[in-house]
């Protein structure tokens, strides 16, 4: 099977939202009047981001999900994606499942695949995603103000907890592992939340490298500090028995791969945000406040100050 057959068979689908999709030298994309493009790339490398024997359907899902998460964090509507893929061999059973996982999520979010590249090499998956947002409504990292509240969606640390179990650092029950592995392998990008937060959130980021690291990016860009209340951090039923242990706490504060949103908003918007959570059936938790200064201080229930460090996952540390 040559490259063109492979693209035709596995990666060419109708692209109803696209002026000109796969098949020419480049795609043509029409952006709505007054909108700007939000563009982001994420690469998944075998052995670094996933194990070589990962279920290809789930991998197809996750490859797109991590990119959708960045678009969600900008408050943009996802529209188009390109996929560059290096494969050790043209394994048709693998490609069938991978593309099924990818397109199932693409269809759910109205994303057209409009181009890309395939080549032989160590397994490596790179998506570039394009979203649309009115120029003034994009959710940047730089808008947090002292007095704003800090919020997170969903629960924290589940993906890292599953990984800790798989690597033998913690022991989960079968039920706990099932819940957490779902988050690790099939994260749900918070696109609807990002859109709902336009005009409400003062800043936003997706939690890919852990709460403290990603909130740290907001604080740095906004030149502000934060005070976080440990007891208010949302944890799943699976996490609860482990939350007070050092590895559990490490997962909650610094575990990567959750793809929830962390955002800030003025206290006056508190009730609106709670209503958004109800409408989307999504847990939204207020976890602290933005303060003048820099860095993030975490308090436990007794009022003691923790010094957890930033602790997120960094590739070149
Ligand atoms: Mg991000």
Boltz pocket constraint, residues with backbone or C-beta under 6 A from the ligand:
constraints:
  - pocket:
      binder: B
      contacts: [[A, 69], [A, 70], [A, 73], [A, 205], [A, 206], [A, 208]]
      max_distance: 6.0
